[in-house]
Amino acid sequence: MITGSLLRAIVDRYRLSLDGVHGLAHWARVLENGRRLAASTGADPRVVELFAVFHDACRRGESVDHGHGRRGARLAAQLRGRHYELDDPAFELLVLACEDHTAGHCEGDVTVRTCWDADRLDLLRCHIEPVPERLCTTAARDPELLAWANDRARRRVEPPLLVERWRPLLPGC
C-alpha cells in the first residue's frame, strides 16, 4: 500500500527533520505497531498503514502543533487517486484517525482505535510512558506487546522496513 511514489510525495512536503521524533523512524514503528495490533483487532490494514505515514506528515514543529492531524488528513485527500487508492468508507476512517489522533479519544470504530493505539505505543520516544487505561484496544494493553513497543520506542529503533525499504527510495536520507 505504501509505494515509493507515495512515500516520496509525503516526504517532499515534510517540513521537519526526517530523523526527528516525528519523522521516518516514528512512522515505521507506528506502521509495525499497527500491523501487530490489526492482526488481533481485525482493523482494516490499508487504513492502518496509511495512517502511519499521514498522521504526522504535516507537522510544523516537534512539540505541540494543533491542527497537524487535520493537515495530514488534507494531504491524504490530495494524494488519493494519484499515489494510492482507497474506497470512500475506508478513506473516511483514515481522515478521522488522522484528525483526532491527539484528542485522547478511545471510542469508535476498531480501525480508528487501532490507528490511535499504534501511535500511542510509540510515546516513549518522547519520554511519555503509555498508560494502559488510555489505550483503546485490548491488544494494545497486552503486557507483552506493550513491553515490546515501549522498548522499541525508548531506544528509537529504526525498523528494518525503514532501513531496507524506505531509505533506499529517498535519495539523500
RAGI-V703052 format. One line per field, one symbol per residue. ss: DSSP state (H for helix, E for strand, C for the rest). psi: psi as a letter, one per 20 degrees, with the letter a starting at -180 (. if undefined). burial: 1 if it has 24 or more other C-alpha atoms within 12 Angstrom, else 0. Layout:
ss=???
psi=???
burial=???
This chain:
ss=CCCHHHHHHHHHHCCCCCCCCCCHHHHHHHHHHHHHHHHHHCCCHHHHHHHHHHCCCCCCCCCCCCCHHHHHHHHHHHHECCCECCCHHHHHHHHHHHHCCCCCCCCCCHHHHHHHHHHHCCHHHHCCCCCHHHCCCHHHHCHHHHHHHHHHHHHCCCCHHHHHHHHHHCCCC
psi=horhgggghghhipirpijrijbghgghggggggggghhhhjqohgggghghihhjhkqiribpnpihhghhhhghghiphgiqqprgghhhgggggghjijijqjqaqhgghggghhghijhihjkoppohijqiqhghiphgggggggggggilpoqhggghggghinpj.
burial=01000111111011000100111111111111111111001111111111111111111000000001111111111011000101000110111111111100110011111111111111111000010000111111100011001101110111100100011000000
